Structure formats: C-alpha cells, structure tokens
Amino acid sequence: MPAGNISKSDKLRVVIAGGGTGGHLYPGLAIAEAIRRRAEKAQIVFMGTPRGIETRVVPNEGYELVLLPVRGLLRKLTFENVVFPLRLLWSVIRSVLFFRRFRPQLIIGTGGYVSGPALIAAKLMGIPAVIQEQNSYPGLVNRWLGRHVTAVFIAFENARRYFPGQEQIFVEGNPVRGVDLQVAKEEAYRHFQLQPDRKTVLIFGGSQGARKLNEMVGQMLTNPDFLQNKQILWITGPNWYERWRHFNENEGGRIRVLDYCHNMHQAYAITDLAVCRAGALTIAELTIWGLPAIYVPFPFATADHQTQNARAVAEAGGGLVIPERELTAEGLAQAIDSLLQDEPRLRSMAGAARKLGRPEAADRIAQKCLELIESR
C-alpha cells in the first residue's frame, strides 16, 4: 500500500488489544484516533474482557469490541489459576478465529493480560504485531512477548533493558488523547459547576480510585478552614463514590465529587494543582497539560514503578512525592496550601512539568505503525 494512498484506503484493518484499566485502554484509544487521522476509513477493532473498563468505554467511542474470556493470574493458589491455561487457550483460539474473519494487517498490544492471547495468535498466524508499553517496568505479558513482536514502543528509556533480543525499540512517550483540543475554560467551569475565581485542586486515583488517598481526602474536607480560597474536583472512582458523594452538598459549592470523568481534558483545563497516583498515563497527561502535581504512588505497583515515575517528575521540578505510608490528611492539606500560596513556585513546577510532556507520542506511534503495514 503506497504511503500516498493510505488516507484514501478503506481496506486498512487494525486490532488493538489491551484493557482492564484505563492505563492500558486509553493509550490504545489515542493510537486509534491518530490512525484515523491518517486513514479515516480504517477499520479498527478492540479486544478486551468482560470485566475491564473497556466494556463501557469502547462502545461509547464507536469502536467494535471483541471480548475474550482470559483472566489474570493471582498470587496464590485459586481455582482461577487452575483454569487459567484453559481460559488462555480458548482466548487464543477465539483470537485466531476472529483474525481469520477480519484479516487484520496489524495487531497492537497495549498491555493487560487480554493482550496476551491476541499477540500469541498474531505470532501463530504471521500477522505483524507491536507492543506499546506505558511503564518504566513493563508488565508480565509484554516482557514475555516483547521479543516475538515486530516492534516495541516504550515511554521510558530504562524500559529498554526488559526487551532483550528486540531490535526495533522506539522511545516515543505515552500516547494521550485530546492534546490538540481547544478547551474553553469558562465552559469547563460551568460543566463542573465550579467558579473561575477560585483555585481548583483536582484529586483522582486512576480509573478505579485509590482507597487510602480517598480516605485522607475525606478527612481533609471535613475541615471548613481548608476550603477557603479554593475548590475541589474529586474523582473517587466508582467503588468509592457512594461513601463520599454527600460532599456534593457542601454549602459553598466548593466541592464536586464524581465517580468517573469521561472528559478529563475539561478537568485539566481548570486545574491549578493535581493530587493523584503516579501511573504512567496520568503522568503523561499531566506533563502534556503542564500541571504541577502532588503524587502519591501506589505502593504495590510492580517493581514499585509508580514511585520511579513520580520521582522522575519531582527531580525535574514538576511535582512533589508523598509516599502512601506517610500520607495523612493534615500533611496533605499543608502541602496543598503551601503550593497554592506560592504562585512563583507553582508556575515553576508547571513549566518543568510541561518540558517533560510528549504530546506527539500518539501521532508518532501511529505513523510508524502505518509505515510497518506499508512495508509489508
């Protein structure tokens, strides 16, 4: 397929396999959008599981979703681990059958255990496949299959060593959606029912929420003095919303509690300071938007990679790190107040964060994927 004809082709077929959490799903959606910008008639299908966030997000984005029965391994002897080989085998078979019908030209794995069967099926069928790894310490599936795919896209240079035998490794950053959107701040304030004359603190713990962070925020917000001269946009995650939704009745309208946010670009547009986990996608988004942040890394992440991610930003001057074991409601409140009251420091942190951002990541990955398809 000549490069000049890609944008006109209606025969481009791509499968994106990954999900479970937003950290694996949203990079895939960003890549899909970037591919569509170059080949608007491209047929793009996602593969996920019935338990993942993809079941409610992907159909709303207008993409077909194929579900596989595979589930992850647990760190103890359970029935799920016993039947894991059967679920994996059936998921590989399902992938092979679907690929025979759909005839994809490229499989893109974005992580999570659901990407495993799709990448294995691609290897068995001789279909080109690539991996997009978000973290400094790659997930198990990507480490296992990294040498068996055509290329690997990584976000952190120090992830390279986990892909021995792979010659095509590209450091491109993490693909993020909506980097080119022009957001009207006035409209964003109205959307969240917040006021433009107050400093806005955005608090979130990823697509599933963060229990310890939520608990400390809940305690912090019981102090009426803390809310002076600021407002809080708090995304609790679906499992924690009912416990704290009563804060929406705050008399001054200074707190907005959401279970989930589908339009994070609007939230980022009005944010003066973020308080959040340190997942790779979160950091990619905050640095692209140039937002200073207080990072509370998830302490049980594989190889403690969230702490590594957060420290990299902090060492560059773009944020602060509070280990979860040191997190208290009083300490968090003091850190937030200290930063919001120091405007020069806040601006300096914003500038340092923006220098780390890679807004072109999705487009660069999409372009390389299309070049790979053309070359074959």
GUBA-407822 format. One record per residue: x, y, z of N, C-alpha, C in turn; residue number from 1. Coordinates in steps of 0.02 Angstrom, whole numbers. Example, Ala and Ser with C-alpha at 12.3 -4.5 7.8 and 13.67 -1.06 7.14 Angstrom:
% GUBA-407822
    n.px    n.py    n.pz   ca.px   ca.py   ca.pz    c.px    c.py    c.pz    i
     660    -284     390     615    -225     390     660    -165     390    1
     642    -112     354     684     -53     357     645       2     394    2
***
This chain:
% GUBA-407822
    n.px    n.py    n.pz   ca.px   ca.py   ca.pz    c.px    c.py    c.pz    i
      42     -60       0       0       0       0      44      62       0    1
      46     100     -53      89     159     -56      70     209      -3    2
     121     245      22     109     293      76      57     345      57    3
      59     367      -5      13     419     -26     -59     397     -28    4
     -72     332     -30    -141     308     -36    -172     287      30    5
    -133     289      84    -160     264     147    -221     302     169    6
    -220     368     164    -276     407     188    -340     395     149    7
    -333     367      88    -391     355      47    -415     283      51    8
    -377     240      83    -393     169      84    -448     153     133    9
    -494     109     112    -545      84     158    -531      11     175   10
    -468     -11     162    -451     -81     174    -402     -89     232   11
    -386     -35     266    -340     -39     323    -377     -69     383   12
    -350    -124     410    -383    -159     465    -333    -169     522   13
    -350    -144     580    -305    -146     638    -343    -171     699   14
    -310    -213     739    -338    -236     802    -295    -207     859   15
    -328    -178     908    -294    -152     968    -317    -193    1028   16
    -270    -229    1058    -286    -273    1114    -255    -247    1178   17
    -296    -232    1227    -271    -207    1290    -328    -178    1331   18
    -322    -181    1396    -375    -154    1437    -371    -180    1508   19
    -429    -182    1539    -433    -198    1609    -437    -134    1650   20
    -389     -89    1639    -388     -23    1671    -379      31    1618   21
    -392      92    1639    -384     148    1592    -313     156    1569   22
    -264     137    1612    -194     144    1594    -174     103    1534   23
    -210      48    1522    -196       7    1463    -243      24    1405   24
    -304      46    1421    -353      58    1369    -343     125    1333   25
    -334     179    1371    -334     245    1340    -275     257    1292   26
    -216     228    1305    -164     234    1253    -186     203    1187   27
    -222     147    1191    -248     116    1130    -297     160    1094   28
    -341     193    1131    -388     239    1101    -352     299    1069   29
    -300     322    1102    -261     378    1073    -228     358    1008   30
    -201     297    1005    -170     273     944    -223     264     889   31
    -281     238     908    -335     228     860    -355     294     828   32
    -363     346     870    -381     411     843    -327     439     797   33
    -263     427     815    -209     451     773    -207     415     706   34
    -222     350     707    -226     312     644    -283     339     601   35
    -340     352     632    -397     377     594    -384     446     565   36
    -342     484     597    -325     550     568    -287     542     503   37
    -251     487     496    -213     474     435    -251     430     386   38
    -294     388     411    -332     341     369    -403     339     397   39
    -443     387     378    -508     397     409    -555     338     400   40
    -545     298     349    -588     240     338    -560     176     368   41
    -507     181     406    -477     122     436    -527      85     480   42
    -527      19     476    -569     -22     519    -527     -41     580   43
    -547     -19     637    -510     -31     699    -555     -67     749   44
    -532    -124     773    -570    -164     821    -529    -172     884   45
    -562    -166     941    -529    -176    1006    -544    -245    1033   46
    -497    -273    1070    -507    -336    1105    -498    -323    1180   47
    -546    -349    1219    -544    -339    1291    -576    -397    1327   48
    -593    -387    1390    -626    -438    1430    -690    -410    1459   49
    -736    -455    1479    -800    -431    1506    -792    -393    1572   50
    -736    -401    1606    -726    -370    1671    -691    -303    1668   51
    -666    -284    1610    -625    -224    1605    -665    -161    1593   52
    -631    -105    1602    -662     -39    1591    -682     -30    1518   53
    -651     -70    1474    -665     -63    1403    -737     -79    1384   54
    -771    -119    1425    -840    -138    1408    -887     -78    1407   55
    -873     -27    1447    -917      32    1446    -887      90    1407   56
    -822      89    1395    -790     146    1362    -787     136    1286   57
    -764      78    1263    -752      67    1192    -815      75    1149   58
    -872      43    1168    -932      52    1127    -954     125    1122   59
    -945     162    1176    -964     233    1175    -920     274    1129   60
    -859     248    1115    -814     282    1069    -826     263     996   61
    -872     217     985    -890     198     917    -849     143     886   62
    -811     106     927    -771      51     901    -803     -16     919   63
    -792     -65     876    -814    -133     892    -769    -162     946   64
    -798    -201     992    -761    -231    1046    -772    -306    1045   65
    -718    -344    1040    -720    -417    1043    -696    -438    1113   66
    -737    -477    1148    -720    -497    1217    -690    -567    1219   67
    -638    -574    1260    -604    -637    1270    -612    -659    1343   68
    -614    -724    1356    -626    -748    1424    -564    -750    1469   69
    -506    -732    1443    -444    -737    1483    -449    -693    1545   70
    -418    -717    1599    -413    -678    1661    -341    -682    1686   71
    -322    -636    1729    -254    -633    1753    -239    -685    1806   72
    -174    -698    1815    -151    -743    1867    -152    -707    1934   73
    -173    -743    1987    -172    -716    2054    -110    -742    2090   74
     -90    -707    2143     -28    -726    2178     -41    -777    2233   75
     -86    -823    2222    -100    -877    2269    -136    -932    2231   76
    -138    -991    2262    -171   -1047    2230    -247   -1040    2234   77
    -278   -1030    2177    -350   -1022    2174    -377   -1061    2115   78
    -442   -1069    2113    -474   -1103    2056    -460   -1065    1992   79
    -460    -998    1996    -448    -958    1936    -379    -973    1907   80
    -329    -984    1950    -262   -1000    1925    -261   -1069    1894   81
    -300   -1116    1922    -301   -1184    1896    -330   -1185    1825   82
    -382   -1145    1814    -413   -1145    1747    -383   -1094    1700   83
    -332   -1057    1724    -301   -1006    1682    -277   -1034    1615   84
    -241   -1091    1613    -219   -1117    1547    -276   -1129    1499   85
    -333   -1152    1524    -390   -1165    1481    -419   -1100    1454   86
    -425   -1050    1498    -450    -985    1476    -403    -953    1424   87
    -337    -961    1436    -289    -933    1389    -294    -968    1322   88
    -298   -1034    1323    -302   -1072    1261    -365   -1054    1222   89
    -421   -1050    1257    -484   -1033    1223    -481    -961    1196   90
    -448    -917    1232    -442    -848    1208    -398    -843    1146   91
    -345    -884    1144    -302    -885    1085    -342    -912    1025   92
    -381    -965    1036    -422    -993     983    -473    -942     958   93
    -505    -908    1005    -554    -857     986    -520    -802     945   94
    -460    -783     964    -423    -732     928    -406    -755     857   95
    -384    -817     851    -367    -845     785    -429    -845     740   96
    -485    -867     767    -547    -870     727    -568    -800     705   97
    -562    -752     751    -581    -684     732    -533    -655     680   98
    -468    -666     689    -419    -640     641    -430    -670     572   99
    -449    -733     568    -462    -764     503    -520    -729     467  100
    -568    -707     506    -626    -674     476    -612    -600     461  101
    -579    -566     507    -567    -494     500    -506    -478     457  102
    -456    -522     455    -395    -515     416    -358    -450     432  103
    -339    -440     495    -304    -378     513    -234    -376     483  104
    -211    -316     470    -143    -306     445     -93    -291     501  105
    -119    -276     561     -76    -261     617    -114    -271     682  106
     -79    -301     732    -106    -307     799     -64    -262     844  107
     -97    -221     884     -63    -177     931     -82    -197    1002  108
     -34    -218    1041     -46    -237    1111     -28    -179    1156  109
     -75    -158    1198     -61    -102    1243     -58    -123    1316  110
     -53    -188    1328     -43    -211    1396    -106    -238    1429  111
     -97    -268    1488    -152    -303    1519    -152    -374    1493  112
    -179    -420    1533    -175    -491    1513    -214    -506    1450  113
    -263    -464    1431    -301    -478    1371    -259    -471    1307  114
    -205    -433    1311    -164    -425    1251    -124    -489    1235  115
    -114    -532    1285     -75    -593    1275    -103    -639    1221  116
    -166    -661    1227    -193    -705    1175    -191    -676    1105  117
    -204    -611    1099    -204    -579    1033    -134    -579    1004  118
     -83    -565    1044     -14    -564    1019      10    -634    1003  119
     -11    -683    1044       7    -753    1029     -24    -775     964  120
     -88    -759     954    -122    -777     892     -89    -744     833  121
     -69    -682     840     -35    -647     786      30    -682     768  122
      68    -704     818     130    -740     806     116    -806     769  123
      66    -842     790      50    -906     758      28    -897     686  124
      -5    -841     671     -32    -830     604      13    -788     560  125
      70    -765     586     115    -725     546      90    -655     533  126
      49    -628     578      23    -560     571      70    -512     607  127
      91    -458     577     134    -410     612     101    -385     676  128
     141    -377     728     114    -354     792     165    -309     826  129
     140    -260     863     183    -216     901     156    -210     972  130
     199    -188    1017     181    -177    1087     192    -104    1104  131
     145     -75    1140     155      -8    1168     157     -16    1244  132
     215      -4    1274     224     -13    1346     226      55    1381  133
     181      64    1429     173     130    1460     223     143    1517  134
     246      90    1551     282      99    1614     357      89    1608  135
     392     113    1658     464     104    1660     482      31    1674  136
     437      -5    1707     446     -77    1717     389    -112    1682  137
     402    -145    1626     348    -174    1585     309    -228    1621  138
     246    -235    1601     204    -287    1628     227    -356    1605  139
     201    -407    1640     223    -475    1628     211    -497    1556  140
     152    -483    1529     136    -505    1461     184    -473    1411  141
     196    -409    1419     241    -375    1371     313    -400    1378  142
     335    -415    1438     403    -442    1446     409    -510    1413  143
     358    -551    1421     359    -618    1391     360    -616    1315  144
     320    -571    1287     308    -572    1214     348    -519    1176  145
     386    -478    1212     422    -423    1180     468    -444    1124  146
     500    -501    1129     547    -522    1078     513    -555    1018  147
     447    -569    1025     411    -605     973     368    -559     930  148
     371    -494     941     333    -447     901     380    -409     854  149
     350    -372     808     389    -337     758     425    -277     787  150
     393    -241     833     423    -181     862     392    -168     931  151
     428    -130     971     405    -111    1037     412     -36    1045  152
     358      -4    1068     359      68    1082     360      76    1158  153
     409     111    1184     414     121    1256     410     195    1272  154
     391     209    1335     384     278    1357     445     302    1396  155
     481     255    1427     540     271    1468     600     233    1441  156
     655     268    1435     716     238    1408     738     177    1450  157
     728     180    1516     752     125    1558     710      62    1551  158
     656      65    1511     617       4    1498     650     -39    1443  159
     697     -11    1407     728     -46    1351     760    -112    1372  160
     790    -112    1430     827    -172    1451     782    -233    1464  161
     718    -222    1468     672    -278    1481     649    -312    1416  162
     676    -290    1360     658    -320    1296     720    -345    1260  163
     757    -391    1290     817    -418    1257     798    -456    1194  164
     838    -448    1143     825    -483    1080     780    -445    1033  165
     751    -390    1056     708    -349    1013     749    -292     985  166
     755    -291     918     797    -240     886     760    -175     872  167
     694    -179     862     656    -119     846     621     -94     909  168
     655     -50     946     627     -19    1005     628      56     995  169
     570      87    1005     564     159     994     540     193    1058  170
     577     243    1080     557     282    1139     515     341    1116  171
     450     335    1125     405     386    1098     362     421    1151  172
     365     399    1213     320     427    1263     253     390    1262  173
     207     411    1303     142     380    1307      90     418    1266  174
      52     383    1224       1     417    1183     -57     441    1227  175
     -76     503    1216    -129     535    1256    -180     565    1209  176
    -243     559    1227    -298     586    1187    -309     660    1202  177
    -336     695    1152    -360     763    1163    -307     815    1171  178
    -244     800    1152    -191     850    1163    -199     911    1118  179
    -238     903    1064    -247     960    1018    -315     994    1027  180
    -351     973    1079    -417    1003    1090    -411    1073    1118  181
    -452    1118    1093    -455    1185    1120    -514    1187    1169  182
    -498    1192    1233    -549    1189    1285    -564    1259    1310  183
    -627    1278    1309    -648    1342    1337    -654    1335    1412  184
    -612    1370    1449    -611    1363    1521    -678    1383    1552  185
    -710    1434    1525    -774    1456    1553    -825    1399    1548  186
    -824    1364    1491    -871    1308    1482    -854    1251    1530  187
    -789    1239    1541    -768    1186    1586    -790    1202    1658  188
    -783    1264    1679    -806    1283    1746    -881    1271    1753  189
    -918    1289    1701    -991    1279    1704   -1007    1204    1706  190
    -970    1165    1667    -984    1093    1664    -978    1061    1733  191
    -927    1081    1771    -917    1051    1837    -949    1092    1893  192
    -985    1145    1874   -1019    1189    1922    -970    1217    1974  193
    -914    1241    1948    -863    1271    1990    -853    1344    1969  194
    -815    1382    2010    -808    1453    1999    -739    1471    1973  195
    -734    1515    1924    -668    1532    1895    -625    1577    1940  196
    -653    1606    1992    -614    1650    2035    -582    1612    2094  197
    -585    1545    2094    -555    1506    2147    -501    1460    2118  198
    -450    1446    2157    -401    1396    2137    -434    1327    2138  199
    -420    1287    2087    -451    1221    2082    -399    1167    2094  200
    -415    1121    2140    -373    1064    2154    -409    1002    2127  201
    -377     968    2081    -404     906    2052    -374     846    2089  202
    -418     803    2116    -395     745    2154    -424     683    2122  203
    -380     635    2104    -405     573    2074    -354     518    2085  204
    -378     457    2081    -334     399    2094    -334     349    2039  205
    -344     370    1977    -347     323    1922    -419     301    1910  206
    -429     259    1859    -497     240    1840    -534     202    1894  207
    -497     167    1938    -529     128    1991    -530     164    2058  208
    -498     221    2063    -494     257    2126    -437     231    2169  209
    -427     263    2226    -372     245    2272    -398     251    2343  210
    -403     195    2378    -435     195    2444    -401     241    2494  211
    -335     233    2504    -301     272    2555    -304     347    2538  212
    -293     364    2475    -296     434    2455    -366     461    2468  213
    -418     423    2449    -486     446    2460    -501     456    2534  214
    -478     410    2575    -491     416    2647    -460     479    2676  215
    -398     494    2655    -365     554    2681    -399     617    2655  216
    -421     616    2593    -457     674    2566    -523     684    2602  217
    -558     629    2616    -621     633    2652    -612     665    2720  218
    -558     648    2755    -544     679    2820    -525     752    2811  219
    -485     766    2761    -462     834    2748    -520     882    2736  220
    -570     859    2699    -626     903    2680    -675     916    2736  221
    -668     881    2792    -712     896    2849    -691     960    2885  222
    -632     986    2868    -608    1048    2898    -630    1107    2855  223
    -678    1146    2878    -704    1201    2836    -652    1253    2820  224
    -601    1261    2863    -549    1311    2850    -508    1294    2788  225
    -502    1229    2774    -461    1208    2717    -490    1234    2651  226
    -555    1242    2648    -587    1260    2584    -585    1334    2568  227
    -556    1374    2612    -552    1445    2597    -508    1457    2535  228
    -533    1498    2489    -496    1519    2430    -478    1462    2382  229
    -513    1407    2387    -501    1352    2340    -564    1311    2330  230
    -563    1269    2279    -618    1222    2267    -588    1155    2245  231
    -627    1102    2256    -602    1034    2246    -644     998    2194  232
    -610     970    2145    -642     924    2097    -613     855    2113  233
    -654     811    2142    -631     748    2170    -663     690    2132  234
    -622     651    2098    -646     592    2061    -628     531    2103  235
    -677     502    2135    -664     449    2185    -652     381    2155  236
    -678     368    2094    -680     300    2067    -748     271    2084  237
    -774     226    2042    -843     200    2051    -854     163    2117  238
    -803     131    2144    -812      91    2205    -818     133    2268  239
    -799     196    2264    -796     238    2324    -844     297    2322  240
    -880     305    2269    -921     365    2260    -976     372    2312  241
   -1012     318    2325   -1069     322    2371   -1047     345    2440  242
    -987     327    2460    -964     344    2527    -953     419    2535  243
    -934     453    2481    -916     524    2487    -959     571    2445  244
   -1009     545    2414   -1050     589    2371   -1084     645    2409  245
   -1093     637    2475   -1126     688    2515   -1088     754    2515  246
   -1023     753    2498    -985     815    2495   -1011     861    2439  247
   -1048     833    2392   -1077     875    2339   -1126     926    2367  248
   -1150     914    2428   -1199     959    2459   -1165    1014    2499  249
   -1099    1020    2492   -1062    1073    2526   -1095    1140    2511  250
   -1109    1178    2564   -1149    1239    2557   -1117    1291    2510  251
   -1052    1294    2510   -1020    1345    2469   -1009    1323    2397  252
   -1029    1263    2379   -1019    1238    2311    -946    1231    2294  253
    -905    1219    2345    -833    1216    2334    -807    1145    2323  254
    -850    1096    2325    -829    1026    2315    -873     993    2263  255
    -842     961    2214    -880     922    2166    -851     851    2168  256
    -892     803    2183    -871     733    2187    -901     695    2128  257
    -858     660    2091    -879     620    2034    -855     549    2044  258
    -892     501    2017    -867     432    2019    -817     419    1964  259
    -826     454    1907    -784     444    1848    -790     506    1805  260
    -739     521    1767    -740     580    1723    -723     559    1652  261
    -770     568    1607    -758     549    1537    -722     604    1498  262
    -720     664    1525    -690     721    1489    -636     752    1531  263
    -582     714    1542    -528     739    1584    -495     802    1556  264
    -499     812    1490    -469     872    1462    -502     935    1489  265
    -567     931    1504    -601     988    1534    -579     997    1607  266
    -570     941    1642    -545     945    1711    -475     975    1713  267
    -432     953    1668    -364     979    1666    -363    1054    1650  268
    -409    1076    1609    -410    1145    1586    -420    1194    1643  269
    -453    1173    1697    -467    1218    1753    -426    1202    1815  270
    -379    1156    1809    -340    1133    1866    -279    1177    1879  271
    -271    1197    1942    -212    1233    1963    -161    1186    1996  272
    -186    1133    2027    -143    1084    2060    -178    1017    2061  273
    -142     964    2044    -170     897    2045    -142     857    2104  274
    -183     813    2131    -162     765    2182    -183     697    2156  275
    -135     651    2147    -153     591    2110    -101     535    2120  276
    -117     477    2093     -70     422    2088     -17     441    2036  277
      29     394    2024      84     409    1977      89     357    1922  278
      31     336    1898      31     291    1840      60     326    1779  279
      86     287    1733     120     315    1675      75     360    1634  280
      12     339    1625     -33     380    1584     -52     444    1620  281
     -62     441    1685     -76     501    1723     -20     552    1715  282
      42     529    1723      99     574    1717     104     601    1646  283
      91     559    1596      94     583    1527      44     639    1516  284
     -17     631    1542     -68     682    1532     -51     746    1570  285
     -30     740    1633     -16     800    1672      44     839    1644  286
      94     804    1619     152     840    1592     134     873    1525  287
      93     840    1485      72     872    1422      32     935    1436  288
     -10     933    1488     -50     992    1505     -10    1042    1548  289
      49    1022    1569      90    1067    1609      61    1082    1677  290
      40    1029    1712       8    1038    1777      53    1015    1834  291
      64    1058    1883     101    1036    1942      58     986    1981  292
      91     940    2015      53     887    2048      88     864    2112  293
      47     840    2158      70     803    2216      55     729    2202  294
     107     690    2194      99     619    2176     101     575    2238  295
      53     530    2242      50     480    2295      53     412    2261  296
     113     386    2247     119     324    2208      85     264    2242  297
      56     221    2201      27     159    2226      85     114    2248  298
      88      97    2313     148      63    2338     156      -9    2317  299
     103     -39    2290     106    -110    2271     111    -120    2196  300
     126     -67    2159     137     -74    2087     199    -118    2075  301
     198    -155    2021     253    -200    2004     319    -162    2003  302
     368    -190    2041     435    -159    2046     432     -87    2070  303
     377     -69    2103     368       0    2129     378      51    2074  304
     353      36    2013     368      81    1957     333     148    1964  305
     277     152    2001     245     218    2008     290     266    2047  306
     325     240    2097     371     283    2134     427     307    2088  307
     452     263    2046     504     283    1998     478     337    1951  308
     416     327    1927     386     377    1882     382     445    1916  309
     355     445    1977     344     508    2012     410     543    2029  310
     459     505    2049     524     535    2067     556     568    2006  311
     546     539    1947     574     569    1887     545     638    1875  312
     480     645    1887     448     711    1879     471     758    1933  313
     473     733    1995     493     776    2051     564     801    2043  314
     609     757    2021     679     777    2012     687     830    1957  315
     640     830    1910     641     881    1857     608     945    1880  316
     577     944    1939     546    1004    1966     472    1011    1951  317
     441     958    1924     371     962    1903     320     938    1953  318
     342     916    2012     293     891    2061     325     873    2126  319
     284     853    2173     306     828    2238     284     756    2246  320
     319     718    2288     302     649    2300     289     639    2375  321
     231     610    2391     216     590    2459     204     515    2459  322
     249     475    2488     237     403    2491     172     388    2529  323
     136     338    2508      71     324    2540      78     311    2615  324
     133     278    2635     142     264    2706     150     327    2748  325
     166     383    2716     175     447    2751     114     493    2742  326
      65     470    2706       8     513    2689     -40     521    2749  327
     -53     583    2767    -102     599    2818    -145     656    2792  328
    -205     662    2821    -249     716    2800    -219     784    2814  329
    -189     792    2872    -158     856    2890     -98     871    2846  330
     -56     822    2833       2     833    2792     -16     850    2720  331
     -68     817    2694     -90     831    2626    -118     902    2621  332
    -158     921    2669    -186     988    2670    -130    1041    2672  333
     -80    1030    2713     -24    1077    2718      14    1082    2652  334
      25    1025    2619      61    1026    2555      22    1063    2502  335
     -44    1053    2500     -86    1088    2451     -85    1163    2465  336
     -96    1182    2528     -97    1254    2544     -30    1287    2530  337
      25    1252    2546      91    1280    2535     103    1296    2462  338
      82    1251    2418      93    1262    2346      46    1316    2319  339
     -18    1314    2338     -65    1363    2311     -49    1434    2333  340
     -16    1441    2390       1    1507    2415      68    1532    2388  341
     102    1490    2351     167    1509    2323     162    1509    2246  342
     135    1563    2220     121    1566    2148     184    1558    2105  343
     241    1589    2122     301    1579    2081     323    1505    2079  344
     318    1471    2136     337    1401    2137     289    1359    2095  345
     225    1376    2099     175    1339    2060     188    1348    1985  346
     205    1409    1964     220    1421    1893     282    1384    1872  347
     333    1383    1916     395    1348    1900     382    1273    1892  348
     342    1244    1936     326    1173    1931     287    1158    1867  349
     241    1203    1849     202    1193    1788     248    1192    1727  350
     295    1240    1725     342    1243    1669     386    1182    1665  351
     410    1158    1723     452    1098    1723     414    1037    1701  352
     350    1032    1722     309     975    1701     298     976    1626  353
     285    1036    1599     271    1041    1527     331    1020    1485  354
     391    1032    1509     451    1013    1472     457     937    1466  355
     426     900    1511     429     827    1510     376     796    1464  356
     326     835    1445     271     809    1405     291     792    1334  357
     257     741    1306     269     720    1237     202     716    1201  358
     174     773    1182     108     773    1150     105     739    1083  359
     163     729    1052     165     699     985     167     623     987  360
     165     592    1045     177     520    1051     128     479    1009  361
      63     492    1015      13     453     979      24     458     904  362
      37     518     879      46     527     807     109     491     782  363
     162     494     821     224     461     800     216     385     800  364
     182     358     849     170     286     851     125     265     793  365
      72     303     782      26     286     726      63     288     660  366
     105     338     650     142     344     587     188     284     577  367
     223     263     629     267     205     623     227     141     611  368
     169     136     640     126      77     629     105      74     556  369
      85     130     528      65     131     458     123     117     411  370
     181     142     428     241     127     387     257      53     390  371
     247      22     448     259     -50     454     211     -88     408  372
     147     -68     408      98    -101     365     116     -92     291  373
     135     -31     273     154     -17     203     213     -59     181  374
     262     -67     226     323    -103     208     309    -177     194  375
     253    -203     217     237    -273     207     185    -283     153  376
***
